């Protein structure tokens, strides 16, 4: 494997050489200036992110699942993105999954040696029943984590689609993925602390992958989360506001309609917009493959 010290994420940042002798204001300014570079680095890899989205979209549309695989911060970022999909888009819990080296106990505390085993990466995906219609996104700032390499190798063996996400060029994990996202954010303010710029870039990209895919499979209308899972008071209020905003009805009318639809936002919108009952609204949504705009048209015209 290539030397760790040769990776750009492990190089020293010339702007922070004297950071231990700076004032609080100066330290914060340096960190902020470095963070400003992150979005520009992500912009450079948008074509590769687009390729990844198309693979994920094709998979989910055809009954597949998305797996994020990582160790340490990379694994935690995968978990952050995966666990937000069910409440935001009412997806089944197993649709977007995070596989972390060391398992759930590694979320709070590092599990020694877990990330150094290719076999464990492969085994964890095998245990989850990975198939050829799924997608695996391997995440590693260094681009060389054995756990992630093993997972990507296993995914290739199964025939699943593969994506690598790293912050170094010509990364080892890129050799085992069809789509390579190498978002180069440069040396960290604190040498090797990839929980900073590299992780920020990776979080932005993971958000892009799921958000764009969810839009493409019909879980957003205009720019509103119309598939939100109403599981608490805040989300109930959000659902009422979404329906009221889209349909231009009163808060009370939106709430009343949502109560009829068991707080499912999509049917409530179609019911009001097309002036139809719940059953017809649900039928229209089904025939529109979940797209609200098309469902309203179907409910209004019957085709």
C-alpha positions as CSV (number, residue, x, y, z in Angstrom):
1,X,0.0,0.0,0.0
2,X,1.1,3.6,-0.6
3,X,2.7,5.3,2.3
4,X,0.3,7.1,4.6
5,X,2.6,10.2,4.9
6,X,2.5,10.6,1.1
7,X,-1.3,11.2,1.1
8,X,-2.5,14.8,0.7
9,X,-4.8,14.3,3.7
10,X,-1.7,13.6,5.8
11,X,0.4,16.5,4.7
12,X,1.1,19.5,6.8
13,X,-0.9,22.7,6.1
14,X,1.5,25.6,5.5
15,X,-1.1,28.1,6.8
16,X,-1.4,26.5,10.3
17,X,2.3,25.8,11.1
18,X,2.2,28.2,14.0
19,X,-1.4,27.6,15.1
20,X,-0.3,26.6,18.6
21,X,1.0,30.1,19.1
22,X,-2.0,32.0,17.7
23,X,-4.9,33.8,19.4
24,X,-8.4,32.3,19.5
25,X,-9.5,34.7,16.7
26,X,-6.6,33.7,14.5
27,X,-7.2,30.0,15.0
28,X,-10.9,30.4,14.1
29,X,-10.0,32.5,11.1
30,X,-7.6,29.8,9.7
31,X,-10.1,27.0,10.3
32,X,-12.8,29.0,8.6
33,X,-10.6,30.0,5.6
34,X,-9.8,26.3,5.1
35,X,-13.5,25.3,5.4
36,X,-14.3,27.8,2.6
37,X,-12.4,25.5,0.2
38,X,-14.6,22.5,0.9
39,X,-17.6,23.4,-1.3
40,X,-15.3,24.4,-4.2
41,X,-13.6,21.0,-3.9
42,X,-17.0,19.3,-4.0
43,X,-18.0,21.3,-7.1
44,X,-15.0,19.8,-8.9
45,X,-16.4,16.3,-8.5
46,X,-20.0,16.9,-9.4
47,X,-19.8,14.8,-12.6
48,X,-18.7,11.8,-10.5
49,X,-21.4,12.5,-7.9
50,X,-24.0,12.5,-10.7
51,X,-22.8,9.1,-11.9
52,X,-23.2,7.8,-8.4
53,X,-26.7,9.2,-8.1
54,X,-27.8,7.5,-11.3
55,X,-26.6,4.2,-10.1
56,X,-28.3,4.6,-6.7
57,X,-31.5,5.8,-8.4
58,X,-31.6,2.9,-10.8
59,X,-31.0,0.5,-7.9
60,X,-33.7,1.9,-5.6
61,X,-36.2,2.2,-8.5
62,X,-35.7,-1.6,-9.1
63,X,-36.0,-2.8,-5.5
64,X,-32.3,-2.4,-4.5
65,X,-30.8,-0.9,-1.4
66,X,-28.0,1.6,-0.7
67,X,-25.1,0.6,1.7
68,X,-22.6,3.1,3.1
69,X,-19.4,1.4,4.3
70,X,-16.8,3.1,6.4
71,X,-14.6,3.1,9.6
72,X,-14.3,5.8,12.2
73,X,-15.6,9.2,11.1
74,X,-16.4,7.8,7.6
75,X,-18.6,5.2,9.1
76,X,-20.3,7.7,11.4
77,X,-21.0,10.0,8.5
78,X,-22.7,7.0,6.7
79,X,-24.8,6.4,9.8
80,X,-25.8,10.1,10.0
81,X,-27.1,10.1,6.4
82,X,-28.8,6.7,6.5
83,X,-30.7,7.2,9.7
84,X,-32.3,10.5,8.5
85,X,-33.9,8.9,5.4
86,X,-36.8,7.1,7.2
87,X,-38.1,10.2,9.1
88,X,-37.4,12.6,6.2
89,X,-38.7,10.5,3.3
90,X,-40.7,7.6,5.0
91,X,-38.3,5.1,3.5
92,X,-38.1,1.6,5.1
93,X,-35.2,1.4,7.6
94,X,-33.3,-1.1,5.4
95,X,-33.4,0.9,2.2
96,X,-30.4,3.0,3.1
97,X,-28.0,1.2,5.5
98,X,-24.7,2.1,7.1
99,X,-22.1,-0.6,7.7
100,X,-19.5,0.5,10.2
101,X,-16.2,-1.2,11.1
102,X,-16.7,-2.6,14.6
103,X,-20.5,-2.5,14.5
104,X,-22.8,-0.3,16.6
105,X,-20.4,-0.1,19.5
106,X,-17.9,1.7,17.3
107,X,-20.2,4.7,17.0
108,X,-19.1,6.1,20.3
109,X,-15.8,4.4,20.9
110,X,-13.2,3.1,18.4
111,X,-13.0,-0.7,18.1
112,X,-9.3,-1.6,17.8
113,X,-8.3,-3.4,14.6
114,X,-11.8,-3.5,13.1
115,X,-10.9,-1.3,10.2
116,X,-7.8,-3.2,9.4
117,X,-9.6,-6.4,8.2
118,X,-10.8,-6.8,4.6
119,X,-12.6,-10.0,5.6
120,X,-14.7,-8.2,8.2
121,X,-15.8,-5.7,5.5
122,X,-16.9,-8.5,3.2
123,X,-18.6,-10.5,6.0
124,X,-20.6,-7.5,7.2
125,X,-22.1,-7.1,3.7
126,X,-22.7,-10.8,3.3
127,X,-24.6,-10.9,6.6
128,X,-26.9,-8.2,5.3
129,X,-27.7,-10.2,2.2
130,X,-26.1,-7.9,-0.4
131,X,-27.3,-8.7,-3.9
132,X,-26.5,-7.6,-7.5
133,X,-29.3,-5.0,-7.5
134,X,-27.8,-3.1,-4.5
135,X,-25.3,-0.2,-4.4
136,X,-22.3,0.0,-2.1
137,X,-20.6,3.3,-1.4
138,X,-17.2,2.8,0.3
139,X,-16.1,5.9,2.3
140,X,-12.5,6.5,3.4
141,X,-10.7,9.8,3.7
142,X,-7.4,8.1,3.2
143,X,-8.7,5.9,0.4
144,X,-7.0,2.8,1.7
145,X,-9.0,1.5,4.7
146,X,-8.9,-2.4,4.4
147,X,-12.4,-2.8,5.8
148,X,-13.8,-0.7,3.0
149,X,-11.5,-2.4,0.4
150,X,-12.9,-5.7,1.5
151,X,-16.5,-4.5,1.3
152,X,-16.0,-3.1,-2.2
153,X,-14.3,-6.3,-3.4
154,X,-17.2,-8.4,-2.0
155,X,-19.7,-6.1,-3.7
156,X,-17.9,-6.5,-7.0
157,X,-17.9,-10.3,-6.6
158,X,-21.7,-10.2,-5.9
159,X,-22.3,-7.9,-8.9
160,X,-23.6,-4.9,-6.9
161,X,-22.9,-1.4,-8.2
162,X,-19.9,0.2,-6.4
163,X,-18.9,3.8,-5.6
164,X,-15.8,5.0,-3.8
165,X,-15.6,8.3,-1.8
166,X,-12.2,9.6,-0.7
167,X,-10.2,12.7,-0.3
168,X,-7.0,11.5,-2.1
169,X,-6.3,11.1,-5.8
170,X,-5.5,7.6,-7.2
171,X,-6.8,6.0,-4.0
172,X,-6.6,2.3,-3.4
173,X,-10.4,2.0,-2.9
174,X,-10.9,3.7,-6.3
175,X,-9.5,0.5,-7.9
176,X,-12.5,-1.5,-6.6
177,X,-15.3,0.8,-7.6
178,X,-17.1,1.7,-10.9
179,X,-17.5,5.3,-9.9
180,X,-14.7,7.1,-8.1
181,X,-15.4,10.3,-6.2
182,X,-12.0,11.7,-5.1
183,X,-12.8,15.1,-3.5
184,X,-9.4,16.6,-2.7
185,X,-9.8,19.1,0.2
186,X,-6.0,19.4,0.8
187,X,-4.0,19.2,4.0
188,X,-6.0,19.6,7.3
189,X,-5.5,22.5,9.7
190,X,-4.4,19.9,12.2
191,X,-2.3,17.4,10.2
192,X,-4.2,14.2,9.5
193,X,-7.4,15.3,11.3
194,X,-9.7,14.2,8.5
195,X,-12.8,14.7,10.7
196,X,-12.4,18.3,9.5
197,X,-12.3,19.3,5.8
198,X,-12.4,15.8,4.4
199,X,-15.3,14.7,6.5
200,X,-17.2,17.9,5.8
201,X,-16.8,17.3,2.1
202,X,-18.0,13.7,2.5
203,X,-21.0,14.8,4.4
204,X,-22.0,17.2,1.7
205,X,-21.7,14.5,-0.9
206,X,-23.6,11.9,1.1
207,X,-26.4,14.4,1.5
208,X,-26.4,15.0,-2.2
209,X,-26.6,11.3,-3.0
210,X,-29.7,10.6,-0.9
211,X,-31.4,13.9,-1.4
212,X,-31.1,13.9,-5.2
213,X,-32.2,10.2,-5.4
214,X,-35.2,10.9,-3.2
215,X,-36.2,13.8,-5.4
216,X,-35.9,11.6,-8.5
217,X,-38.1,8.8,-7.0
218,X,-40.9,11.2,-6.2
219,X,-40.4,12.0,-2.5
220,X,-40.3,15.8,-3.0
221,X,-43.0,18.1,-4.5
222,X,-41.7,21.6,-5.4
223,X,-39.0,21.8,-2.6
224,X,-41.1,20.3,0.2
225,X,-40.7,16.9,1.9
226,X,-44.1,15.5,1.0
227,X,-43.1,12.0,2.2
228,X,-42.2,13.1,5.7
229,X,-43.0,10.5,8.3
230,X,-45.1,12.2,11.0
231,X,-43.7,10.7,14.2
232,X,-43.7,13.6,16.6
233,X,-45.4,17.0,17.3
234,X,-42.8,19.0,15.3
235,X,-43.3,16.8,12.2
236,X,-47.1,16.9,12.6
237,X,-46.9,20.7,12.5
238,X,-44.5,20.6,9.5
239,X,-46.9,18.3,7.7
240,X,-49.8,20.7,8.3
241,X,-47.7,23.6,7.1
242,X,-46.6,21.7,4.0
243,X,-50.2,20.9,3.0
244,X,-51.4,24.4,3.8
245,X,-48.6,26.0,1.8
246,X,-49.0,23.8,-1.3
247,X,-52.8,23.9,-1.4
248,X,-53.4,27.5,-0.1
249,X,-56.0,26.2,2.4
250,X,-56.2,27.2,6.1
251,X,-54.3,25.5,8.8
252,X,-57.5,24.0,10.1
253,X,-58.5,22.6,6.6
254,X,-55.0,21.1,6.2
255,X,-55.1,19.5,9.6
256,X,-58.6,18.1,9.0
257,X,-57.5,16.6,5.7
258,X,-54.4,15.1,7.2
259,X,-56.4,13.5,9.9
260,X,-58.5,11.8,7.2
261,X,-55.3,10.6,5.4
262,X,-53.7,9.3,8.7
263,X,-51.2,12.2,8.4
264,X,-49.9,11.0,5.0
265,X,-49.0,14.3,3.3
266,X,-49.1,13.1,-0.4
267,X,-52.8,11.9,-0.3
268,X,-53.8,15.0,1.6
269,X,-52.3,17.3,-1.1
270,X,-54.0,15.3,-3.9
271,X,-57.3,15.2,-2.0
272,X,-57.4,19.0,-1.8
273,X,-55.8,19.9,-5.1
274,X,-58.0,17.5,-7.1
275,X,-61.0,17.7,-4.8
276,X,-61.2,13.9,-4.4
277,X,-61.7,11.4,-1.6
278,X,-58.8,9.5,0.0
279,X,-59.2,6.3,-1.9
280,X,-59.0,8.1,-5.3
281,X,-56.1,10.2,-4.1
282,X,-54.1,7.1,-3.1
283,X,-55.0,5.4,-6.4
284,X,-53.7,8.4,-8.3
285,X,-50.5,8.4,-6.4
286,X,-50.0,4.7,-7.1
287,X,-50.5,5.2,-10.8
288,X,-48.1,8.2,-10.7
289,X,-45.4,6.1,-9.1
290,X,-45.4,8.4,-6.1
291,X,-45.0,11.7,-8.0
292,X,-47.5,14.2,-6.5
293,X,-47.5,16.5,-9.5
294,X,-48.5,13.7,-11.8
295,X,-51.0,12.3,-9.2
296,X,-52.9,15.6,-9.1
297,X,-53.2,15.5,-12.9
298,X,-54.4,11.9,-12.9
299,X,-56.9,12.5,-10.1
300,X,-58.3,15.5,-11.9
301,X,-58.6,14.0,-15.4
302,X,-58.8,10.3,-14.7
303,X,-55.7,9.6,-16.9
